Amino acid sequence: MSAIALEVRDVIKTFETDTGSINAVDQVSFSVSHGEFVALVGPSGSGKTTMLSILAALLTPTSGQVLIDGQDLARMGEAQRVALRREKIGFTFQSNNLIPFLSALENVEFMLRLNQRFDKSGKLRAAELLSRLGLGERLNNLPNQMSGGQQQRVAIARALIHSPTLVLADEPTASLDTERAFQVVQTFAALIHENQRAGIMVTHDLRMVQYTDRVLQMRDGKLVKIYSDKQEILALAKGE
Amino acid sequence: MYSLSLATYLALKEVWRNRGRFFLVSLVIALITLLVLFIAALGEGLGTNNREYISKVDGQLVVFLEKADYIISASRLNQTTLRAVRRVQGVEAAGPLSAANTAILLPEQKVLKVSLLGVEAGRPGAPQLQAGRTFLSATAREAIVDQRVLDRSDIQLGDTITIRSTQGTDDQFYDLKVVGTTSGQAFFFQPSIFVAPSVWEQVRPKSEAELNNTTPAINIIIVRASDPAQAAQVQENLLASVNNIEVADIPTTINNIPGYSAQQGTVQTQGFFTLLIGVLVIGGFFQIQILQKVPQIGVLKAIGASNPVVGASAIIQISVVTAIGVAIGGLLTYLFSLGFPPTVPLAFDGKSSAFAIAALLAIGPLGGLVSVFYAVRIEPLKALRLS
């Protein structure tokens, strides 16, 4: 492991409801290094999606700090947060991942266009990355001409193509069959490690954590346990 | 600048990849364009047919009988008034205009209804010649005819035409030789034929009481001022010097043509409501489209597309679809106009058509404004159902 890519310090996110205040994220602290792939797990309502939204600069924490490459999200204006999402974060979502009127290649290239880094070599890299993900013959297919698994792989390529510091994945296997789900997460993990990105995957499917380096378990907004030992992680993945 | 090129890329890609759907929207806009351009052309055509002769006369002022309320057919003047008008300071020339309706007999028992106008050659009110010559004398049975008469019949320069005129209780027929042609001289929706005043008095339709009248009746007198810039002063001079008259400038005379203002108002209201319906239809379509695209816009924003990119993309898309629709509509209008008979008063005036096209190009972005505002306010968290 190398330098810290993401640091979360005492983050609290409070929501006001009719029945009072609820801490969806409560005093959470952790860090992720470059080249590290971390799973964020927990039951429904544990706060993992809220945590992911904060890390993605889509939600502002009530208190605490989130630093990406040393830059504090709390000190940023909206325009800076948009720029940060564009330059330093790669994102895959549960569904509706791709822009429907762009082909697989164009979806990946779009991140380069957004970052004003689209050129011939970028186009070549996008095609190579998709080929590496087994989509070499699907470059010109539109999302509705691809299966759910293929779409997720395009989304992974899009999340990585612009060399972001942090790659976030929200339930990337939710709409996939078991075999495809394992393939997608395995490929995702390999690319995170190979490209030295910091990766965080939110999942409710504990079987998928076997490909991660660390598992952060949340419950009621709190970070209740961290699994760092590979044997422990494998045991968790097997449901032991 | 880069945001604009990115927005253009997104907008055009989406239009191209969904060209069937967007083409249908363009067709709707094309139909609205067709309607608006036809209404504009109809308005212009109706207006032209009403005012064409008056708007082209070689004068700045029109003299009416007092209390005629600037209505040509209600005004009756005489030679004494004409002579008095010609003596007023600042009047360079004055010409009488006598107007009546008649019909030219055509082969196969058909008739062509025309306005019969009595004018003095070389005086204000006489038409500008397109071909041929003017009347040789004040009594010569000669006529100058509007090009529309030639377009709607087989009559040619040099031919003799027969007009039918009801005088008293009998139909009388008079031959007139076509010695000259003019163009664009419609008067009260009918093409005009011009004759000398005394000929006009002989051949015009008359009531029983008017049968023995030989002095040409005059409806109005058209006045050309020595200095057109001083027309207002000449108007004052006329009112001060000549009894029992009222004087109007050309625009006032046109606006007082019976039904003219109401007709133009009706056509303009139709055009306005057609544009309004266009705004609502286009606005509704793009709003529905934006609602369908909420998750897609959410993804765009989540991965770092800024609001200017999202907003500009929507505006460019609406503008492109509108421009295509207006182009198709313009082409359709042109093709349809080729098939319309000359009796339908359509006039594709450059200025009014350009104004209509500019308004049509504006209705797309205007109609889509609400959807653009909606698009830039979409929150990625809610759009992606992460909240």
Chai-1 contact restraints between the chains, C-beta under 6 A:
chainA,res_idxA,chainB,res_idxB,connection_type,confidence,min_distance_angstrom,max_distance_angstrom,comment,restraint_id
A,T49,B,L386,contact,1.0,0.0,6.0,A-B,restraint_1
A,S53,B,L381,contact,1.0,0.0,6.0,A-B,restraint_2
A,S53,B,L386,contact,1.0,0.0,6.0,A-B,restraint_3
A,L58,B,P380,contact,1.0,0.0,6.0,A-B,restraint_4
A,L58,B,L381,contact,1.0,0.0,6.0,A-B,restraint_5
A,V82,B,G304,contact,1.0,0.0,6.0,A-B,restraint_6
A,V82,B,S306,contact,1.0,0.0,6.0,A-B,restraint_7
A,R85,B,G304,contact,1.0,0.0,6.0,A-B,restraint_8
A,R86,B,G304,contact,1.0,0.0,6.0,A-B,restraint_9
A,F91,B,A302,contact,1.0,0.0,6.0,A-B,restraint_10
A,F91,B,I303,contact,1.0,0.0,6.0,A-B,restraint_11
A,F93,B,L384,contact,1.0,0.0,6.0,A-B,restraint_12
A,N96,B,P295,contact,1.0,0.0,6.0,A-B,restraint_13
A,F101,B,K13,contact,1.0,0.0,6.0,A-B,restraint_14
A,F101,B,E14,contact,1.0,0.0,6.0,A-B,restraint_15
A,F101,B,R17,contact,1.0,0.0,6.0,A-B,restraint_16
A,R113,B,L6,contact,1.0,0.0,6.0,A-B,restraint_17
A,L114,B,G304,contact,1.0,0.0,6.0,A-B,restraint_18
A,Q116,B,Y2,contact,1.0,0.0,6.0,A-B,restraint_19
